[in-house]
Amino acid sequence: MCGIVGYVGRKKASGVLIEGLKRLEYRGYDSSGICVQHGGSLVFRKRAGRISALEEALADAPEIAAGTFGIAHTRWATHGEPNEANAHPHFDDDGDIALVHNGIIENYATLKQFCLDKGHVFHSDTDTEVLAHLIGEFYHDGASSLEEAVQLALREVSGTYGIAVMCSGEPDKLVVARKGSPLIIGVGSDEYLVASDASAIIEHTVNVIYMNDNEMAVITPDSMRTVTIDNVPVTKEIQQIEWSLEQIAKGGFEHFMLKEIFEQPEVVRTSLGGRLDLRDMRVQLGGLGEIVRDLVKTHKIILTACGTAWHAGLVGEYLFEDLARIPTEVEYASEFRYRNPIVEEGTVVIALSQSGETADTLAALREAHDKGALTLGIVNVVGSTIARETDAGVYLHAGPEIGVASTKAFTCQLVVETLIALMLGRRRFMSQQSTERYLKALAEIPDKIERILAQADAIREMVADYVDHDNWLFLGRGYNYPIALEGALKLKEISYIHAEGLPAAEMKHGPIALISDGMPVVCIAPRNATYAKIVGNIEEVRARKGRIIAIATEGDEQIEKYADNVIYVPDCPVPLQPLLTVIPMQLIAYYAAVARGCNVDKPRNLAKSVTVE
Ligand code: G6P
C-alpha cells in the first residue's frame, strides 16, 4: 500500500519524483525517501513524516537536484516503525544497490538469516531491506548484470512485490518487477516513468504499460526490455490512460469508501498472507512472539475499542469463546477506563483500533496495563501509539483507510481475530481436522467477497427503492448480531438515516413497536443453527407490513417467500460468516448515502480518528 515512483530521462529527476510522491501520498504517508544517480554514485535522502519533510531535506542536496535518473517511495509501514531508518530506499551492504518496494516479503525471516550468515549487516526492521541485500549478494557473486541479480533474488521470495532497483555499477539502468503489487511504466518522449499507480505519471504521459505478475522491465534512457522473472521475453502493449487525475487517486471509484470496499479481497489476502500456512496447516503470528504461551493459558480476554472497531470486538467475543473456549468480554473503551474494572492476574486485554490513536482506546489500554493485564493491539497503523504501548500485537495490513466510515479495516480486524482464535483453539483443544477445515475456508474468503461485490449494481438498484425511509432496523443473531449493529452504524454514519441494530430475538421486547408500513428491515439470515428462528422474526416483521431485505446463503430459495429482496452470500463455516455478511451492509449504506446526495468520504460531524475524549 505504499507508493513508488521512478524516472529515467533528461529532466531533473527530483522534481518529477517529488511531484509523483505527492500524488501518491494518499497510499501511504508515514515516511518517504528518494535516491538519484550522480557522478557514478547513489545519492539519497529519507525522512519520517509527510513528503514535505523530504522536500525540505533536498534543499541542501545539490547532487540530488542535478540527477536525471532516480527512484522514490512513500511508505505505509508494514514491518518496523515509520522512522528514517525504515524508510525506503534500502541498500545492500556496499550501498551500491538501491531498492524501493511495495508489498510484503513473507519469508523475510528466512532470507534475512541467509544474508546474515553471509555477513550482511542490517540497518532497518523492514522486510524490504532483505531484498536489497539478497540482490547485492547475487550481484557480487555470480550474476552477470543487475537484472540477473534481481531475477535470482526474486525467485527466492515468497510474498508480494512491486520494486524498482538501481545500481551505481550500471548507472543508466532501472530494473522494475511486480508480483501482486501494481506497477506501471509511463512511456514519454525521451523518458520513462515508473509508478505504483497512474496518478504519479499522468502529468507527464498518458501512454502506459501495465506490468503483470512475474514480469520485469529493464529500462535505460533509450530503451526498454520486458521479460519474465525467468527471463523469457514478453511483448507488452502501450495503452492509454483515460481517467482524470482525481479518478485515478480513487482507483477509478467515485469515493474512497467504495474503493476501500472493493479493495477487501486484496487486503484480506494480504492480512492472511504469511500467517495462514496451508502447507503445515497452522497459523503463524510473528507479532505475538513469546506471548502466545500466556495467551493459551489465560482465563479471560477483554476486548476494548470504539465505534466500528468495537463491533469487531463483539465478533471477537464469539470467536474467542466458540473457537478457543476462552471467556471473553467486550467493553466500550470509554466505559472501561472510568468504571474501575476488575482485571485479574493473567487477564489479556486486546485493543482494536484502525488508527491506533483513538484517545479512549488508548486510555483503556493504559488502565489495563496499570492493573497488571497483558496487553495486545490489533491495529492498522504501524508504529501508532497503541501499537507501541502494547506488549505485543498483530497488524491488520489493510493499507491506508481514507474514507471516514471504516470498511476494510473492520474486515481485517475480523481476519486477525479469527487467526488468533484458531491458533489458540488449536493449542488448547481443537482437532487438527477442524483446524484444517477452518483454515481452508478462511483462504477462500477473498474469492467469496469478490462474488458478493459482483452484485454491487443490483444492490444499488435495490437500495434506490428504500432510501426515502428515515428509519431502518437491522437484525442478526449469533455471529451476525454484531454485523447487524455494524450495518446500522454504517447507514447512520454516511446517509444520516436513523437505524438500529438488534439481536433479532430482542425485537419483540420493544423495538417491534416501531415497525410500520414499508419500514425497511435488513435481516441477516445465512444458513446456521438459528436460521429457522430468524425466519420466524422475518414473519413477525412482515405481519406488521415491514419490508424485508434478507441476506441469505446462496441456494436458499425458500427465503424468497418471506423477503422483499434477497442478497446472497456464499456459504462458509458459521464463525467466518461475518466476513461475508458485512459486505452487503457496507454496500447498502454506501448506495443509500449516494442516493441521498451525502458526502460519503467526509460525513458531517465525524472524524476519521478521534484523538480527544
Ligand atoms: C471514529 C471513526 C470510526 C471508528 C472509531 C474508532 O469514531 O469515525 O469509524 O470506528 O473512531 O477508530 P479506530 O481508529 O480506533 O478504529
Boltz pocket constraint, residues with backbone or C-beta under 6 A from the ligand:
constraints:
  - pocket:
      binder: B
      contacts: [[A, 306], [A, 307], [A, 308], [A, 309], [A, 352], [A, 353], [A, 354], [A, 355], [A, 356], [A, 357], [A, 358], [A, 361], [A, 404], [A, 405], [A, 406], [A, 606], [A, 607], [A, 608], [A, 609], [A, 610]]
      max_distance: 6.0
